[in-house]
Amino acid sequence: MLKENRTLIALFALVFLILGLFWWFDQQNQSLIPESLTSSSSPTPEETINQEAIKAALVKNYNQPEGKLIIEAVEVRGSFARGIVKIAPDDRVWLWLAHRDQSLQDWVLVHDGQGLVDCQKLTEINFPVNFAGQCWDEDKETIIDR
């Protein structure tokens, strides 16, 4: 009887630990989304054009039909943009960073996903620090605060 109780208690503890880890990982993913991207405001005509061009880049990148991509937020400043995208019906949120390549006259994705962007990519195009405050330094194998 005592052994069965210990097994039952250990099983409950394991279940609570797993649930706690799922909650923690979900909180970490939410913290990757900048607060400025969660506010809602009406885009200007220029922002709408940029959003359509960026959406086309995301459609090409994810190789998904346009109707499956849900772009929840876009923030554009000059030739740089960032936002959040979902692929329906999935609930995962992906952060993306893009810049307008002057030679191509088109938006190019710099990063998409749930992890940190490579510092070298950000440095090469002089990506604004306030758009991507942290990055991954592959050579040093560490997170860099920009």
N, C-alpha and C positions, 0 to 999 in steps of 0.2 A: 504494500500500500504506500509506504513512504517513497519507494523508488518510482512508482507511478506518479505521485504528486510532484516529485522533482522533475520528472520528464515533462509533465504538463506545464509546470512553471517555466522550464527552460524553453519549451515550444512557444509559450506566450511571449516571453522575453525576446525571442528571436523574431517573432512576427512584429512586435512593437519596434524593434531595432530596424527592421527592413522598412516599415512604414515611415519611421523617422528619417531614414536615409533618403527615401523618395521625396519627402517634404523638403529636406535640406537641399537636394539637387535642384528641385523645382525653384526654390528661393534663389539659388545661385544663378540659374538661367535667367530669372526675372531681373536680377541685379545687373545683368549685362546690357539691359535695354536702357538707354539714357532717358532720363525723366522728360527731357524736351520732346522726345518722340511719342510720348503717351498723351500729350495735349492735343485737342482737336481744334483746328481753325480752318477756315475756307482758303483754299489755295488761290493765288493770283493767276492770271492767264499764263504768265511766263512759267510759273511753277507747274501748271497743268501740262504745258508742253514738255517740260523737263521730266515730269512724272511719267508721261507716256513714253518718252525716249528711254528712261531708266527701266520702265516695265518691259520694254522690248528687249533690253539687255538681260534682264532677269529671265524672261521667257526663253531666250537663246541659251543662257547659262544652265538653267534647270531642265531644258529640253521637255517642257511641259506646255500643254495648251494654255493660252492666255486666261481662259476662264477658271483654271485650277489655281492660279496664283492670286493670293489675297495680300495686297500691299496695304498694311495698316497705317503706316506713317512714313512720311518722307520729309527730310529737312535738307534744303539746298542752300548753299552759300557760295556764290560765284561758281567756280568749276568743281566744287566738291559736294558730295551728297552722302547721306546715310539714311537708313530706314530699317523697317521690319517687314518680313515677308513670311507668309504661311503657304504651304501647298495643300489645298483642300483634298480630302477632308481631315488631314492630319492636324493635330493641335500643337505641334512643335513650332516654336518661333525661331526664325533665323535672322540674325543681324547682318546687314550688308553695308558695304562702303563702296562708293564709286567716285570717279572723277571724269571730267569732260576732257577727252584727249583732243587737243587743238589740231593736231595733224590729221586726225581721223574725223574731226568735227562730230564726235559721237561719245556717248557715255560708255565707260569701261568699268567693269567691276574690279575692285581692288581686293575685296574680301567678302565672303559669304559663309555663314555658319554660326556655330555656337561657341567656338573657341576664340582665342586671341589672334589678331592679325600679325603677320610677320613684319617686324620693325623695318627690315630692309625695303619692303614694298612701300611703306609709308614714307620713308626717307627719300626714296628715289623720286617721288612725285611731290614732295614737300606737303604732305597731307596735314591739315590743321590739327594741332594738339587738342583743341577743344572738341574736335569731332571723334578723336580716338586717343584717349588719354593714356592708355596702356597698350603695350604690344609685346610680342614674344621675340626675344633675341636668340636666334638659332645657334649662333656661334658660342654664346655664353650659357645657353640653355637655361634662361631665366626670364621672368617678367620684368619689363622696363616701364617705369613711370616716365612719360615724356614731359 
